[in-house]
Amino acid sequence: MPDNLPGALHKALATFAWRGIDLTKLESRPLKTTLGEYFFIVDAKYDHPPLLAYALEEMASMGITYKILGKYDVFQMESLK
């Protein structure tokens, strides 16, 4: 994220919320290059890939860099009776 941009995390996460993309995990990790700087790992559940592409495009326009680490299917367990 851009250095010391007020509300940067909120702005980044709002790009998902506005499009109805469910964030299932948010994790922060310190950068090993600068003290007090962090990067974030986000898991998102979405049904419409174009909406995710628009969210990522909007984040890039704000100067937020990202890297997609992968994509995986989510296993749905049936409820036990």
Jmol script that loads the backbone (N, CA, C; Angstrom):
load data "model"
ATOM      1  N   MET A   1       0.835  -1.176   0.000  1.00  0.00           N
ATOM      2  CA  MET A   1       0.000   0.000   0.000  1.00  0.00           C
ATOM      3  C   MET A   1       0.880   1.239   0.000  1.00  0.00           C
ATOM      4  N   PRO A   2       0.351   2.335  -0.508  1.00  0.00           N
ATOM      5  CA  PRO A   2       1.145   3.577  -0.497  1.00  0.00           C
ATOM      6  C   PRO A   2       1.516   3.968   0.929  1.00  0.00           C
ATOM      7  N   ASP A   3       2.685   4.557   1.092  1.00  0.00           N
ATOM      8  CA  ASP A   3       3.185   4.929   2.413  1.00  0.00           C
ATOM      9  C   ASP A   3       2.272   5.938   3.100  1.00  0.00           C
ATOM     10  N   ASN A   4       1.914   5.606   4.327  1.00  0.00           N
ATOM     11  CA  ASN A   4       1.183   6.518   5.218  1.00  0.00           C
ATOM     12  C   ASN A   4      -0.051   7.157   4.594  1.00  0.00           C
ATOM     13  N   LEU A   5      -0.741   6.441   3.760  1.00  0.00           N
ATOM     14  CA  LEU A   5      -1.983   6.946   3.184  1.00  0.00           C
ATOM     15  C   LEU A   5      -3.102   6.678   4.188  1.00  0.00           C
ATOM     16  N   PRO A   6      -3.717   7.737   4.738  1.00  0.00           N
ATOM     17  CA  PRO A   6      -4.782   7.524   5.716  1.00  0.00           C
ATOM     18  C   PRO A   6      -5.920   6.696   5.124  1.00  0.00           C
ATOM     19  N   GLY A   7      -6.317   5.668   5.851  1.00  0.00           N
ATOM     20  CA  GLY A   7      -7.427   4.832   5.412  1.00  0.00           C
ATOM     21  C   GLY A   7      -7.104   3.910   4.261  1.00  0.00           C
ATOM     22  N   ALA A   8      -5.824   3.645   4.013  1.00  0.00           N
ATOM     23  CA  ALA A   8      -5.441   2.826   2.855  1.00  0.00           C
ATOM     24  C   ALA A   8      -6.031   1.421   2.940  1.00  0.00           C
ATOM     25  N   LEU A   9      -5.979   0.803   4.119  1.00  0.00           N
ATOM     26  CA  LEU A   9      -6.538  -0.547   4.255  1.00  0.00           C
ATOM     27  C   LEU A   9      -8.045  -0.523   4.041  1.00  0.00           C
ATOM     28  N   HIS A  10      -8.701   0.479   4.609  1.00  0.00           N
ATOM     29  CA  HIS A  10     -10.153   0.615   4.416  1.00  0.00           C
ATOM     30  C   HIS A  10     -10.490   0.774   2.937  1.00  0.00           C
ATOM     31  N   LYS A  11      -9.748   1.609   2.254  1.00  0.00           N
ATOM     32  CA  LYS A  11     -10.008   1.831   0.823  1.00  0.00           C
ATOM     33  C   LYS A  11      -9.795   0.557   0.020  1.00  0.00           C
ATOM     34  N   ALA A  12      -8.750  -0.189   0.356  1.00  0.00           N
ATOM     35  CA  ALA A  12      -8.472  -1.438  -0.363  1.00  0.00           C
ATOM     36  C   ALA A  12      -9.585  -2.452  -0.130  1.00  0.00           C
ATOM     37  N   LEU A  13     -10.003  -2.622   1.116  1.00  0.00           N
ATOM     38  CA  LEU A  13     -11.038  -3.602   1.430  1.00  0.00           C
ATOM     39  C   LEU A  13     -12.407  -3.176   0.909  1.00  0.00           C
ATOM     40  N   ALA A  14     -12.647  -1.877   0.839  1.00  0.00           N
ATOM     41  CA  ALA A  14     -13.931  -1.377   0.327  1.00  0.00           C
ATOM     42  C   ALA A  14     -14.130  -1.730  -1.142  1.00  0.00           C
ATOM     43  N   THR A  15     -13.050  -1.875  -1.898  1.00  0.00           N
ATOM     44  CA  THR A  15     -13.206  -2.244  -3.312  1.00  0.00           C
ATOM     45  C   THR A  15     -13.863  -3.616  -3.445  1.00  0.00           C
ATOM     46  N   PHE A  16     -13.637  -4.474  -2.460  1.00  0.00           N
ATOM     47  CA  PHE A  16     -14.298  -5.785  -2.457  1.00  0.00           C
ATOM     48  C   PHE A  16     -15.738  -5.661  -1.963  1.00  0.00           C
ATOM     49  N   ALA A  17     -15.947  -4.909  -0.895  1.00  0.00           N
ATOM     50  CA  ALA A  17     -17.274  -4.771  -0.293  1.00  0.00           C
ATOM     51  C   ALA A  17     -18.275  -4.173  -1.275  1.00  0.00           C
ATOM     52  N   TRP A  18     -17.871  -3.157  -2.023  1.00  0.00           N
ATOM     53  CA  TRP A  18     -18.783  -2.506  -2.968  1.00  0.00           C
ATOM     54  C   TRP A  18     -19.275  -3.467  -4.037  1.00  0.00           C
ATOM     55  N   ARG A  19     -18.504  -4.503  -4.281  1.00  0.00           N
ATOM     56  CA  ARG A  19     -18.864  -5.463  -5.329  1.00  0.00           C
ATOM     57  C   ARG A  19     -19.444  -6.767  -4.769  1.00  0.00           C
ATOM     58  N   GLY A  20     -19.667  -6.812  -3.462  1.00  0.00           N
ATOM     59  CA  GLY A  20     -20.262  -7.990  -2.840  1.00  0.00           C
ATOM     60  C   GLY A  20     -19.336  -9.191  -2.798  1.00  0.00           C
ATOM     61  N   ILE A  21     -18.022  -8.946  -2.781  1.00  0.00           N
ATOM     62  CA  ILE A  21     -17.039 -10.030  -2.711  1.00  0.00           C
ATOM     63  C   ILE A  21     -16.766 -10.319  -1.235  1.00  0.00           C
ATOM     64  N   ASP A  22     -16.982 -11.560  -0.839  1.00  0.00           N
ATOM     65  CA  ASP A  22     -16.834 -11.983   0.550  1.00  0.00           C
ATOM     66  C   ASP A  22     -15.366 -12.248   0.870  1.00  0.00           C
ATOM     67  N   LEU A  23     -14.845 -11.539   1.866  1.00  0.00           N
ATOM     68  CA  LEU A  23     -13.481 -11.788   2.332  1.00  0.00           C
ATOM     69  C   LEU A  23     -13.546 -12.812   3.451  1.00  0.00           C
ATOM     70  N   THR A  24     -12.913 -13.948   3.258  1.00  0.00           N
ATOM     71  CA  THR A  24     -12.975 -15.026   4.238  1.00  0.00           C
ATOM     72  C   THR A  24     -11.770 -15.043   5.169  1.00  0.00           C
ATOM     73  N   LYS A  25     -10.730 -14.286   4.818  1.00  0.00           N
ATOM     74  CA  LYS A  25      -9.537 -14.234   5.665  1.00  0.00           C
ATOM     75  C   LYS A  25      -8.782 -12.940   5.395  1.00  0.00           C
ATOM     76  N   LEU A  26      -8.291 -12.322   6.468  1.00  0.00           N
ATOM     77  CA  LEU A  26      -7.438 -11.144   6.363  1.00  0.00           C
ATOM     78  C   LEU A  26      -6.320 -11.321   7.383  1.00  0.00           C
ATOM     79  N   GLU A  27      -5.100 -11.310   6.887  1.00  0.00           N
ATOM     80  CA  GLU A  27      -3.939 -11.540   7.752  1.00  0.00           C
ATOM     81  C   GLU A  27      -2.891 -10.479   7.458  1.00  0.00           C
ATOM     82  N   SER A  28      -2.322  -9.907   8.500  1.00  0.00           N
ATOM     83  CA  SER A  28      -1.254  -8.920   8.309  1.00  0.00           C
ATOM     84  C   SER A  28       0.080  -9.536   8.717  1.00  0.00           C
ATOM     85  N   ARG A  29       1.108  -9.182   7.968  1.00  0.00           N
ATOM     86  CA  ARG A  29       2.470  -9.665   8.229  1.00  0.00           C
ATOM     87  C   ARG A  29       3.418  -8.481   8.093  1.00  0.00           C
ATOM     88  N   PRO A  30       4.423  -8.405   8.962  1.00  0.00           N
ATOM     89  CA  PRO A  30       5.378  -7.299   8.847  1.00  0.00           C
ATOM     90  C   PRO A  30       6.308  -7.497   7.647  1.00  0.00           C
ATOM     91  N   LEU A  31       6.619  -6.379   7.001  1.00  0.00           N
ATOM     92  CA  LEU A  31       7.634  -6.411   5.950  1.00  0.00           C
ATOM     93  C   LEU A  31       8.991  -6.521   6.637  1.00  0.00           C
ATOM     94  N   LYS A  32       9.860  -7.273   6.085  1.00  0.00           N
ATOM     95  CA  LYS A  32      11.179  -7.431   6.708  1.00  0.00           C
ATOM     96  C   LYS A  32      12.152  -6.348   6.255  1.00  0.00           C
ATOM     97  N   THR A  33      11.685  -5.461   5.387  1.00  0.00           N
ATOM     98  CA  THR A  33      12.563  -4.410   4.874  1.00  0.00           C
ATOM     99  C   THR A  33      12.446  -3.116   5.670  1.00  0.00           C
ATOM    100  N   THR A  34      11.246  -2.831   6.230  1.00  0.00           N
ATOM    101  CA  THR A  34      11.025  -1.570   6.921  1.00  0.00           C
ATOM    102  C   THR A  34      10.260  -1.815   8.212  1.00  0.00           C
ATOM    103  N   LEU A  35      10.735  -1.267   9.301  1.00  0.00           N
ATOM    104  CA  LEU A  35      10.068  -1.406  10.582  1.00  0.00           C
ATOM    105  C   LEU A  35       8.738  -0.652  10.566  1.00  0.00           C
ATOM    106  N   GLY A  36       7.683  -1.289  11.041  1.00  0.00           N
ATOM    107  CA  GLY A  36       6.375  -0.649  11.102  1.00  0.00           C
ATOM    108  C   GLY A  36       5.574  -0.718   9.819  1.00  0.00           C
ATOM    109  N   GLU A  37       6.071  -1.398   8.814  1.00  0.00           N
ATOM    110  CA  GLU A  37       5.351  -1.548   7.545  1.00  0.00           C
ATOM    111  C   GLU A  37       4.848  -2.979   7.436  1.00  0.00           C
ATOM    112  N   TYR A  38       3.650  -3.150   6.893  1.00  0.00           N
ATOM    113  CA  TYR A  38       3.019  -4.456   6.815  1.00  0.00           C
ATOM    114  C   TYR A  38       2.503  -4.744   5.417  1.00  0.00           C
ATOM    115  N   PHE A  39       2.352  -6.037   5.125  1.00  0.00           N
ATOM    116  CA  PHE A  39       1.614  -6.446   3.933  1.00  0.00           C
ATOM    117  C   PHE A  39       0.459  -7.323   4.412  1.00  0.00           C
ATOM    118  N   PHE A  40      -0.540  -7.494   3.571  1.00  0.00           N
ATOM    119  CA  PHE A  40      -1.752  -8.197   3.969  1.00  0.00           C
ATOM    120  C   PHE A  40      -2.030  -9.351   3.024  1.00  0.00           C
ATOM    121  N   ILE A  41      -2.509 -10.439   3.600  1.00  0.00           N
ATOM    122  CA  ILE A  41      -2.930 -11.605   2.834  1.00  0.00           C
ATOM    123  C   ILE A  41      -4.446 -11.676   2.950  1.00  0.00           C
ATOM    124  N   VAL A  42      -5.119 -11.751   1.812  1.00  0.00           N
ATOM    125  CA  VAL A  42      -6.576 -11.745   1.776  1.00  0.00           C
ATOM    126  C   VAL A  42      -7.062 -12.966   1.013  1.00  0.00           C
ATOM    127  N   ASP A  43      -8.029 -13.689   1.592  1.00  0.00           N
ATOM    128  CA  ASP A  43      -8.747 -14.741   0.873  1.00  0.00           C
ATOM    129  C   ASP A  43     -10.128 -14.184   0.546  1.00  0.00           C
ATOM    130  N   ALA A  44     -10.554 -14.362  -0.680  1.00  0.00           N
ATOM    131  CA  ALA A  44     -11.849 -13.846  -1.111  1.00  0.00           C
ATOM    132  C   ALA A  44     -12.662 -14.945  -1.774  1.00  0.00           C
ATOM    133  N   LYS A  45     -13.958 -14.924  -1.497  1.00  0.00           N
ATOM    134  CA  LYS A  45     -14.886 -15.870  -2.120  1.00  0.00           C
ATOM    135  C   LYS A  45     -15.789 -15.058  -3.047  1.00  0.00           C
ATOM    136  N   TYR A  46     -15.805 -15.441  -4.320  1.00  0.00           N
ATOM    137  CA  TYR A  46     -16.588 -14.675  -5.287  1.00  0.00           C
ATOM    138  C   TYR A  46     -17.166 -15.614  -6.336  1.00  0.00           C
ATOM    139  N   ASP A  47     -18.285 -15.180  -6.917  1.00  0.00           N
ATOM    140  CA  ASP A  47     -18.952 -15.972  -7.942  1.00  0.00           C
ATOM    141  C   ASP A  47     -18.769 -15.400  -9.344  1.00  0.00           C
ATOM    142  N   HIS A  48     -18.401 -14.122  -9.426  1.00  0.00           N
ATOM    143  CA  HIS A  48     -18.289 -13.452 -10.722  1.00  0.00           C
ATOM    144  C   HIS A  48     -16.870 -12.905 -10.912  1.00  0.00           C
ATOM    145  N   PRO A  49     -16.017 -13.629 -11.640  1.00  0.00           N
ATOM    146  CA  PRO A  49     -14.624 -13.186 -11.838  1.00  0.00           C
ATOM    147  C   PRO A  49     -14.466 -11.754 -12.349  1.00  0.00           C
ATOM    148  N   PRO A  50     -15.367 -11.247 -13.223  1.00  0.00           N
ATOM    149  CA  PRO A  50     -15.177  -9.854 -13.660  1.00  0.00           C
ATOM    150  C   PRO A  50     -15.247  -8.852 -12.507  1.00  0.00           C
ATOM    151  N   LEU A  51     -16.054  -9.137 -11.492  1.00  0.00           N
ATOM    152  CA  LEU A  51     -16.134  -8.221 -10.348  1.00  0.00           C
ATOM    153  C   LEU A  51     -14.803  -8.176  -9.597  1.00  0.00           C
ATOM    154  N   LEU A  52     -14.147  -9.310  -9.462  1.00  0.00           N
ATOM    155  CA  LEU A  52     -12.837  -9.334  -8.826  1.00  0.00           C
ATOM    156  C   LEU A  52     -11.830  -8.550  -9.658  1.00  0.00           C
ATOM    157  N   ALA A  53     -11.883  -8.712 -10.957  1.00  0.00           N
ATOM    158  CA  ALA A  53     -10.969  -7.982 -11.845  1.00  0.00           C
ATOM    159  C   ALA A  53     -11.165  -6.472 -11.694  1.00  0.00           C
ATOM    160  N   TYR A  54     -12.416  -6.017 -11.575  1.00  0.00           N
ATOM    161  CA  TYR A  54     -12.682  -4.588 -11.386  1.00  0.00           C
ATOM    162  C   TYR A  54     -12.136  -4.107 -10.042  1.00  0.00           C
ATOM    163  N   ALA A  55     -12.280  -4.929  -8.998  1.00  0.00           N
ATOM    164  CA  ALA A  55     -11.764  -4.553  -7.679  1.00  0.00           C
ATOM    165  C   ALA A  55     -10.242  -4.417  -7.722  1.00  0.00           C
ATOM    166  N   LEU A  56      -9.580  -5.363  -8.355  1.00  0.00           N
ATOM    167  CA  LEU A  56      -8.119  -5.305  -8.449  1.00  0.00           C
ATOM    168  C   LEU A  56      -7.666  -4.117  -9.293  1.00  0.00           C
ATOM    169  N   GLU A  57      -8.408  -3.812 -10.344  1.00  0.00           N
ATOM    170  CA  GLU A  57      -8.079  -2.655 -11.191  1.00  0.00           C
ATOM    171  C   GLU A  57      -8.221  -1.362 -10.386  1.00  0.00           C
ATOM    172  N   GLU A  58      -9.257  -1.273  -9.568  1.00  0.00           N
ATOM    173  CA  GLU A  58      -9.451  -0.085  -8.753  1.00  0.00           C
ATOM    174  C   GLU A  58      -8.338   0.065  -7.718  1.00  0.00           C
ATOM    175  N   MET A  59      -7.918  -1.046  -7.111  1.00  0.00           N
ATOM    176  CA  MET A  59      -6.815  -0.986  -6.153  1.00  0.00           C
ATOM    177  C   MET A  59      -5.538  -0.513  -6.837  1.00  0.00           C
ATOM    178  N   ALA A  60      -5.278  -1.011  -8.025  1.00  0.00           N
ATOM    179  CA  ALA A  60      -4.085  -0.583  -8.762  1.00  0.00           C
ATOM    180  C   ALA A  60      -4.140   0.915  -9.072  1.00  0.00           C
ATOM    181  N   SER A  61      -5.332   1.428  -9.368  1.00  0.00           N
ATOM    182  CA  SER A  61      -5.462   2.859  -9.667  1.00  0.00           C
ATOM    183  C   SER A  61      -5.186   3.723  -8.434  1.00  0.00           C
ATOM    184  N   MET A  62      -5.329   3.139  -7.230  1.00  0.00           N
ATOM    185  CA  MET A  62      -5.027   3.855  -5.986  1.00  0.00           C
ATOM    186  C   MET A  62      -3.557   3.707  -5.601  1.00  0.00           C
ATOM    187  N   GLY A  63      -2.785   2.973  -6.385  1.00  0.00           N
ATOM    188  CA  GLY A  63      -1.372   2.783  -6.086  1.00  0.00           C
ATOM    189  C   GLY A  63      -1.102   1.597  -5.185  1.00  0.00           C
ATOM    190  N   ILE A  64      -2.096   0.737  -5.004  1.00  0.00           N
ATOM    191  CA  ILE A  64      -1.944  -0.442  -4.164  1.00  0.00           C
ATOM    192  C   ILE A  64      -1.457  -1.590  -5.038  1.00  0.00           C
ATOM    193  N   THR A  65      -0.330  -2.157  -4.682  1.00  0.00           N
ATOM    194  CA  THR A  65       0.188  -3.292  -5.446  1.00  0.00           C
ATOM    195  C   THR A  65      -0.313  -4.585  -4.817  1.00  0.00           C
ATOM    196  N   TYR A  66      -0.496  -5.591  -5.643  1.00  0.00           N
ATOM    197  CA  TYR A  66      -0.987  -6.875  -5.153  1.00  0.00           C
ATOM    198  C   TYR A  66      -0.356  -7.999  -5.957  1.00  0.00           C
ATOM    199  N   LYS A  67      -0.436  -9.180  -5.398  1.00  0.00           N
ATOM    200  CA  LYS A  67       0.058 -10.375  -6.064  1.00  0.00           C
ATOM    201  C   LYS A  67      -0.937 -11.487  -5.773  1.00  0.00           C
ATOM    202  N   ILE A  68      -1.412 -12.145  -6.798  1.00  0.00           N
ATOM    203  CA  ILE A  68      -2.336 -13.256  -6.617  1.00  0.00           C
ATOM    204  C   ILE A  68      -1.501 -14.504  -6.356  1.00  0.00           C
ATOM    205  N   LEU A  69      -1.710 -15.097  -5.194  1.00  0.00           N
ATOM    206  CA  LEU A  69      -0.914 -16.254  -4.794  1.00  0.00           C
ATOM    207  C   LEU A  69      -1.501 -17.567  -5.286  1.00  0.00           C
ATOM    208  N   GLY A  70      -2.765 -17.564  -5.663  1.00  0.00           N
ATOM    209  CA  GLY A  70      -3.378 -18.785  -6.167  1.00  0.00           C
ATOM    210  C   GLY A  70      -4.887 -18.736  -6.094  1.00  0.00           C
ATOM    211  N   LYS A  71      -5.486 -19.787  -6.595  1.00  0.00           N
ATOM    212  CA  LYS A  71      -6.933 -19.925  -6.606  1.00  0.00           C
ATOM    213  C   LYS A  71      -7.244 -21.368  -6.249  1.00  0.00           C
ATOM    214  N   TYR A  72      -8.234 -21.569  -5.413  1.00  0.00           N
ATOM    215  CA  TYR A  72      -8.587 -22.921  -5.017  1.00  0.00           C
ATOM    216  C   TYR A  72     -10.090 -23.037  -4.816  1.00  0.00           C
ATOM    217  N   ASP A  73     -10.598 -24.241  -4.926  1.00  0.00           N
ATOM    218  CA  ASP A  73     -12.004 -24.516  -4.699  1.00  0.00           C
ATOM    219  C   ASP A  73     -12.240 -24.699  -3.206  1.00  0.00           C
ATOM    220  N   VAL A  74     -13.417 -24.320  -2.768  1.00  0.00           N
ATOM    221  CA  VAL A  74     -13.798 -24.474  -1.363  1.00  0.00           C
ATOM    222  C   VAL A  74     -14.721 -25.667  -1.249  1.00  0.00           C
ATOM    223  N   PHE A  75     -14.377 -26.571  -0.350  1.00  0.00           N
ATOM    224  CA  PHE A  75     -15.181 -27.763  -0.124  1.00  0.00           C
ATOM    225  C   PHE A  75     -16.346 -27.406   0.793  1.00  0.00           C
ATOM    226  N   GLN A  76     -17.573 -27.745   0.381  1.00  0.00           N
ATOM    227  CA  GLN A  76     -18.766 -27.507   1.184  1.00  0.00           C
ATOM    228  C   GLN A  76     -19.168 -28.793   1.872  1.00  0.00           C
ATOM    229  N   MET A  77     -19.172 -28.801   3.183  1.00  0.00           N
ATOM    230  CA  MET A  77     -19.594 -29.979   3.928  1.00  0.00           C
ATOM    231  C   MET A  77     -21.111 -29.989   4.055  1.00  0.00           C
ATOM    232  N   GLU A  78     -21.689 -31.154   3.923  1.00  0.00           N
ATOM    233  CA  GLU A  78     -23.115 -31.275   4.138  1.00  0.00           C
ATOM    234  C   GLU A  78     -23.372 -31.325   5.638  1.00  0.00           C
ATOM    235  N   SER A  79     -24.495 -30.771   6.057  1.00  0.00           N
ATOM    236  CA  SER A  79     -24.791 -30.781   7.485  1.00  0.00           C
ATOM    237  C   SER A  79     -25.128 -32.196   7.934  1.00  0.00           C
ATOM    238  N   LEU A  80     -24.682 -32.537   9.116  1.00  0.00           N
ATOM    239  CA  LEU A  80     -24.942 -33.871   9.674  1.00  0.00           C
ATOM    240  C   LEU A  80     -26.314 -33.887  10.338  1.00  0.00           C
ATOM    241  N   LYS A  81     -27.034 -34.956  10.158  1.00  0.00           N
ATOM    242  CA  LYS A  81     -28.367 -35.055  10.776  1.00  0.00           C
ATOM    243  C   LYS A  81     -28.351 -36.000  11.929  1.00  0.00           C
TER     244      LYS A  81
END
end "model"
wireframe off; spacefill off
backbone 0.3
color backbone group
